[in-house]
């Protein structure tokens, strides 16, 4: 399973999604979305980051974070990720 998650610094829902993926023992690629003005100078963003402008060009309908793709298929945000993982039997919906 190839999981890619886009998020932003200090995002509560992004942290919860990361915790959920860890609970499911799943590896994933995390890219932090940053404005190009935050790191002036370089043509390419630093490793592990993506320019906000590039992200919005690639995913124009997205207006919040986290944004998660599994095997290239858009899953959505935290709630959609949780539903997907429960459906696949990778986590339990029970609150112990």
Z-matrix of the N, CA and C atoms (Angstrom, degrees):
N
C 1 1.452
C 2 1.529 1 107.79
N 3 1.321 2 116.02 1 126.50
C 4 1.454 3 122.17 2 179.75
C 5 1.532 4 108.39 3 -104.32
N 6 1.324 5 116.15 4 112.03
C 7 1.468 6 121.16 5 -176.70
C 8 1.523 7 109.32 6 -114.35
N 9 1.324 8 115.01 7 130.08
C 10 1.464 9 120.93 8 176.23
C 11 1.521 10 107.27 9 -125.10
N 12 1.333 11 115.23 10 130.49
C 13 1.461 12 120.56 11 -179.28
C 14 1.522 13 109.35 12 -125.98
N 15 1.318 14 115.31 13 130.29
C 16 1.460 15 122.31 14 174.85
C 17 1.525 16 107.40 15 -105.23
N 18 1.326 17 116.16 16 137.20
C 19 1.457 18 119.90 17 -179.97
C 20 1.515 19 111.23 18 -152.02
N 21 1.313 20 115.28 19 -177.39
C 22 1.456 21 121.02 20 178.70
C 23 1.528 22 109.53 21 -130.80
N 24 1.314 23 115.03 22 157.16
C 25 1.458 24 121.99 23 -179.84
C 26 1.532 25 109.89 24 -61.95
N 27 1.340 26 115.96 25 132.78
C 28 1.457 27 120.77 26 176.64
C 29 1.522 28 114.53 27 78.28
N 30 1.315 29 117.56 28 9.54
C 31 1.470 30 121.59 29 -177.81
C 32 1.536 31 110.07 30 -80.60
N 33 1.320 32 116.56 31 114.73
C 34 1.462 33 122.98 32 -179.70
C 35 1.529 34 111.26 33 -58.86
N 36 1.332 35 116.70 34 -45.99
C 37 1.466 36 120.90 35 -177.51
C 38 1.528 37 111.50 36 -68.27
N 39 1.319 38 116.25 37 -32.59
C 40 1.471 39 120.25 38 176.06
C 41 1.524 40 109.98 39 -63.97
N 42 1.319 41 117.21 40 -43.86
C 43 1.470 42 120.92 41 178.56
C 44 1.526 43 111.14 42 -62.85
N 45 1.319 44 117.20 43 -41.20
C 46 1.464 45 121.24 44 178.61
C 47 1.532 46 110.53 45 -64.33
N 48 1.333 47 117.38 46 -39.18
C 49 1.462 48 120.97 47 177.67
C 50 1.522 49 110.33 48 -64.94
N 51 1.326 50 116.92 49 -39.73
C 52 1.471 51 120.82 50 177.83
C 53 1.532 52 110.46 51 -64.30
N 54 1.331 53 116.28 52 -41.51
C 55 1.468 54 120.10 53 177.22
C 56 1.523 55 110.96 54 -62.50
N 57 1.315 56 116.84 55 -39.90
C 58 1.461 57 121.79 56 180.00
C 59 1.532 58 110.92 57 -65.26
N 60 1.316 59 116.65 58 -42.66
C 61 1.467 60 120.25 59 177.64
C 62 1.528 61 110.98 60 -65.34
N 63 1.320 62 116.39 61 -37.23
C 64 1.469 63 120.26 62 177.22
C 65 1.533 64 109.71 63 -65.98
N 66 1.331 65 116.55 64 -43.22
C 67 1.471 66 121.27 65 178.57
C 68 1.531 67 111.50 66 -59.72
N 69 1.333 68 115.61 67 -33.28
C 70 1.462 69 120.65 68 178.81
C 71 1.529 70 111.51 69 -84.73
N 72 1.339 71 117.13 70 0.77
C 73 1.474 72 123.43 71 -178.56
C 74 1.524 73 111.80 72 56.63
N 75 1.324 74 116.11 73 42.77
C 76 1.460 75 121.11 74 -179.17
C 77 1.520 76 110.74 75 -108.76
N 78 1.314 77 115.74 76 135.41
C 79 1.462 78 121.27 77 173.14
C 80 1.522 79 108.12 78 -81.05
N 81 1.314 80 115.75 79 148.91
C 82 1.454 81 120.10 80 -179.86
C 83 1.518 82 109.48 81 -155.43
N 84 1.306 83 115.20 82 159.76
C 85 1.458 84 122.01 83 174.07
C 86 1.518 85 107.38 84 -100.80
N 87 1.327 86 115.63 85 128.62
C 88 1.463 87 120.60 86 178.93
C 89 1.525 88 108.74 87 -112.33
N 90 1.318 89 115.99 88 129.07
C 91 1.456 90 121.73 89 174.94
C 92 1.522 91 108.96 90 -122.18
N 93 1.319 92 115.34 91 125.32
C 94 1.462 93 119.43 92 178.07
C 95 1.520 94 109.12 93 -87.07
N 96 1.311 95 115.29 94 129.39
C 97 1.463 96 122.09 95 -179.31
C 98 1.527 97 107.88 96 -87.15
N 99 1.333 98 115.79 97 123.00
C 100 1.472 99 120.14 98 -179.00
C 101 1.531 100 109.44 99 -133.44
N 102 1.342 101 116.33 100 150.59
C 103 1.465 102 118.31 101 174.96
C 104 1.526 103 110.13 102 -71.84
N 105 1.304 104 116.35 103 146.19
C 106 1.464 105 121.09 104 -178.38
C 107 1.525 106 111.00 105 -59.41
N 108 1.310 107 117.48 106 -29.71
C 109 1.467 108 121.00 107 -179.29
C 110 1.523 109 112.63 108 -70.56
N 111 1.361 110 117.72 109 -15.46
C 112 1.466 111 120.21 110 -178.45
C 113 1.525 112 112.19 111 -71.36
N 114 1.322 113 117.14 112 -29.44
C 115 1.462 114 121.88 113 179.73
C 116 1.525 115 106.50 114 -129.05
N 117 1.322 116 117.63 115 78.40
C 118 1.461 117 119.65 116 -175.12
C 119 1.529 118 111.88 117 -66.70
N 120 1.303 119 114.40 118 148.41
C 121 1.457 120 119.41 119 173.82
C 122 1.513 121 115.56 120 112.10
N 123 1.338 122 118.09 121 -66.41
C 124 1.466 123 117.42 122 -171.47
C 125 1.530 124 112.86 123 -69.79
N 126 1.331 125 114.51 124 149.15
C 127 1.463 126 120.64 125 176.86
C 128 1.521 127 110.91 126 -71.63
N 129 1.327 128 115.46 127 -37.46
C 130 1.455 129 120.88 128 -178.97
C 131 1.526 130 109.25 129 -108.04
N 132 1.332 131 117.52 130 148.11
C 133 1.473 132 119.14 131 176.47
C 134 1.526 133 109.86 132 -69.61
N 135 1.329 134 117.66 133 157.69
C 136 1.462 135 120.21 134 176.51
C 137 1.532 136 110.73 135 -60.41
N 138 1.315 137 116.53 136 159.52
C 139 1.476 138 122.42 137 177.76
C 140 1.527 139 110.02 138 -53.89
N 141 1.336 140 116.67 139 132.96
C 142 1.460 141 121.64 140 178.74
C 143 1.524 142 114.31 141 88.46
N 144 1.326 143 115.97 142 4.20
C 145 1.466 144 121.22 143 -179.05
C 146 1.524 145 109.73 144 -126.78
N 147 1.328 146 115.76 145 160.60
C 148 1.457 147 122.68 146 172.04
C 149 1.517 148 107.38 147 -139.13
N 150 1.341 149 115.08 148 139.31
C 151 1.461 150 118.33 149 176.98
C 152 1.524 151 109.39 150 -64.48
N 153 1.314 152 117.63 151 138.39
C 154 1.461 153 122.55 152 178.42
C 155 1.534 154 110.36 153 -56.60
N 156 1.311 155 115.93 154 -40.57
C 157 1.455 156 120.81 155 -179.57
C 158 1.536 157 111.45 156 -60.58
N 159 1.321 158 117.05 157 -41.87
C 160 1.467 159 121.66 158 178.40
C 161 1.528 160 110.70 159 -68.73
N 162 1.329 161 115.97 160 -40.98
C 163 1.466 162 120.17 161 178.58
C 164 1.533 163 110.43 162 -60.26
N 165 1.333 164 116.83 163 -47.21
C 166 1.466 165 120.94 164 -178.16
C 167 1.527 166 112.16 165 -67.84
N 168 1.322 167 116.74 166 -29.62
C 169 1.462 168 120.02 167 176.27
C 170 1.532 169 109.76 168 -69.93
N 171 1.334 170 116.55 169 -39.39
C 172 1.465 171 121.04 170 -179.49
C 173 1.529 172 112.24 171 -75.72
N 174 1.338 173 116.93 172 -36.19
C 175 1.471 174 122.53 173 -178.43
C 176 1.529 175 109.07 174 -127.24
N 177 1.329 176 118.24 175 72.54
C 178 1.467 177 121.25 176 -172.22
C 179 1.526 178 115.59 177 -63.51
N 180 1.313 179 119.50 178 -24.97
C 181 1.456 180 120.58 179 -177.49
C 182 1.522 181 114.44 180 -87.51
N 183 1.320 182 117.39 181 -3.29
C 184 1.466 183 120.98 182 -176.25
C 185 1.524 184 109.68 183 -84.72
N 186 1.343 185 115.43 184 132.09
C 187 1.467 186 118.38 185 -179.94
C 188 1.520 187 112.59 186 -132.13
N 189 1.330 188 117.57 187 18.39
C 190 1.461 189 120.09 188 178.02
C 191 1.513 190 111.09 189 -159.97
N 192 1.311 191 115.13 190 170.56
C 193 1.469 192 121.36 191 -177.29
C 194 1.514 193 109.48 192 -130.42
N 195 1.311 194 117.21 193 151.94
C 196 1.450 195 128.01 194 4.00
C 197 1.526 196 110.96 195 -76.43
N 198 1.321 197 114.74 196 162.29
C 199 1.459 198 121.77 197 172.23
C 200 1.520 199 106.16 198 -124.77
N 201 1.324 200 116.35 199 122.87
C 202 1.460 201 120.99 200 -169.88
C 203 1.517 202 110.85 201 -122.91
N 204 1.334 203 114.68 202 136.70
C 205 1.457 204 122.33 203 174.81
C 206 1.524 205 107.83 204 -122.20
N 207 1.315 206 116.36 205 138.72
C 208 1.461 207 121.48 206 175.09
C 209 1.515 208 107.26 207 -123.25
N 210 1.333 209 115.04 208 121.85
C 211 1.467 210 122.00 209 -176.16
C 212 1.524 211 111.11 210 51.60
N 213 1.340 212 115.77 211 40.63
C 214 1.451 213 122.08 212 177.54
C 215 1.522 214 115.01 213 79.33
N 216 1.337 215 116.91 214 -5.68
C 217 1.471 216 120.77 215 -178.91
C 218 1.531 217 109.39 216 -94.92
N 219 1.337 218 117.42 217 127.20
C 220 1.463 219 119.54 218 178.20
C 221 1.537 220 111.28 219 -63.11
N 222 1.326 221 115.88 220 126.50
C 223 1.464 222 121.92 221 177.54
C 224 1.522 223 109.38 222 -98.88
N 225 1.324 224 116.20 223 -41.69
C 226 1.459 225 120.86 224 -178.96
C 227 1.508 226 110.80 225 119.93
N 228 1.312 227 115.66 226 -138.83
C 229 1.464 228 121.44 227 -175.03
C 230 1.528 229 111.09 228 -105.55
N 231 1.316 230 116.83 229 -156.99
C 232 1.466 231 123.36 230 -173.79
C 233 1.521 232 113.16 231 -58.33
N 234 1.308 233 118.50 232 -50.48
C 235 1.470 234 121.43 233 -176.92
C 236 1.519 235 110.88 234 -62.05
N 237 1.333 236 116.54 235 -43.96
C 238 1.463 237 120.49 236 179.53
C 239 1.525 238 111.07 237 -65.04
N 240 1.338 239 116.46 238 -37.01
C 241 1.469 240 120.25 239 176.51
C 242 1.517 241 110.09 240 -63.15
N 243 1.323 242 117.12 241 -46.99
C 244 1.464 243 120.93 242 -179.71
C 245 1.524 244 110.86 243 -59.14
N 246 1.324 245 117.21 244 -46.19
C 247 1.467 246 120.93 245 179.05
C 248 1.522 247 111.24 246 -60.64
N 249 1.328 248 116.69 247 -41.97
C 250 1.464 249 121.23 248 -179.98
C 251 1.533 250 110.68 249 -63.36
N 252 1.323 251 116.95 250 -45.21
C 253 1.469 252 120.67 251 -178.09
C 254 1.524 253 111.87 252 -67.38
N 255 1.326 254 117.42 253 -36.39
C 256 1.468 255 120.88 254 175.98
C 257 1.525 256 109.56 255 -66.06
N 258 1.333 257 116.54 256 -46.09
C 259 1.470 258 121.54 257 -179.95
C 260 1.531 259 111.44 258 -58.87
N 261 1.336 260 116.57 259 -38.36
C 262 1.465 261 121.27 260 -179.69
C 263 1.530 262 112.29 261 -81.63
N 264 1.342 263 117.04 262 -4.07
C 265 1.463 264 120.75 263 178.89
C 266 1.524 265 113.69 264 76.26
N 267 1.327 266 116.87 265 20.33
C 268 1.457 267 120.74 266 -178.16
C 269 1.525 268 113.18 267 -88.95
N 270 1.314 269 116.88 268 -20.58
C 271 1.463 270 122.79 269 173.11
C 272 1.522 271 107.72 270 -141.83
N 273 1.312 272 115.73 271 162.33
C 274 1.453 273 121.32 272 179.02
C 275 1.523 274 109.31 273 -100.23
N 276 1.306 275 116.08 274 148.37
C 277 1.459 276 120.83 275 176.30
C 278 1.524 277 110.61 276 -82.42
N 279 1.329 278 117.13 277 -9.67
C 280 1.480 279 120.93 278 -179.67
C 281 1.507 280 110.79 279 -69.02
N 282 1.305 281 116.02 280 145.41
C 283 1.464 282 121.91 281 176.41
C 284 1.518 283 107.97 282 -108.80
N 285 1.317 284 116.07 283 94.57
C 286 1.475 285 120.68 284 179.83
C 287 1.500 286 111.29 285 -88.32
